[in-house]
Amino acid sequence: MTQYARIIKLLTRKAGATAMEIITGAGTVCPHKRLAEMKARGWVITRRQVAGKTYGRYFGVPPQ
């Protein structure tokens, strides 16, 4: 399974994924670069801030 396939699986979950979950789940050390590449391919990536924390959860919608 490629990094993109693993990231897609994480982003399309109901709970989304944090940057750390993307790092550990997909085996990448630069999750923001992978998300930027996915945006360039037509994905809609949104980030929702986790209440009381300094990080957010990412959610993805595939291109149509």
C-alpha positions as CSV (number, residue, x, y, z in Angstrom):
1,M,0.0,0.0,0.0
2,T,1.4,3.4,-1.0
3,Q,1.7,6.4,1.4
4,Y,-1.1,8.1,-0.5
5,A,-3.4,5.1,-0.1
6,R,-2.7,5.0,3.7
7,I,-3.3,8.7,4.0
8,I,-6.5,8.5,2.0
9,K,-7.7,5.8,4.4
10,L,-7.0,8.0,7.4
11,L,-8.5,11.2,5.9
12,T,-11.7,9.6,4.9
13,R,-12.4,8.1,8.3
14,K,-15.2,9.7,10.3
15,A,-12.8,11.0,12.9
16,G,-10.2,12.3,10.3
17,A,-6.5,12.2,11.2
18,T,-4.0,14.3,13.1
19,A,-0.6,15.0,11.7
20,M,0.9,12.5,14.1
21,E,-1.5,9.8,13.0
22,I,-0.5,10.5,9.4
23,I,3.2,10.3,10.3
24,T,2.8,6.9,12.1
25,G,0.1,5.4,9.8
26,A,1.6,6.3,6.4
27,G,5.3,6.2,7.3
28,T,6.0,9.8,6.2
29,V,8.1,12.4,8.1
30,C,6.5,15.3,6.2
31,P,2.7,15.0,6.3
32,H,2.0,18.5,5.3
33,K,3.9,18.0,2.1
34,R,1.9,14.9,1.3
35,L,-1.4,16.8,2.0
36,A,-0.2,19.7,-0.3
37,E,0.5,17.2,-3.0
38,M,-3.0,15.7,-2.6
39,K,-4.6,19.2,-2.8
40,A,-2.7,19.7,-6.1
41,R,-4.3,16.4,-7.3
42,G,-7.8,17.8,-6.6
43,W,-8.5,16.6,-3.1
44,V,-10.3,19.0,-0.7
45,I,-8.4,18.9,2.6
46,T,-9.8,20.7,5.6
47,R,-8.4,21.2,9.1
48,R,-10.5,21.5,12.2
49,Q,-8.8,22.7,15.4
50,V,-9.0,20.3,18.4
51,A,-10.6,22.2,21.3
52,G,-8.0,23.2,23.9
53,K,-5.0,21.8,21.9
54,T,-2.5,23.3,19.5
55,Y,-3.1,20.7,16.7
56,G,-6.0,19.9,14.4
57,R,-7.6,17.0,12.6
58,Y,-7.5,16.8,8.9
59,F,-10.4,15.6,6.7
60,G,-10.3,14.8,3.0
61,V,-12.9,14.8,0.2
62,P,-11.8,13.0,-3.0
63,P,-11.9,14.8,-6.4
64,Q,-15.0,14.3,-8.4
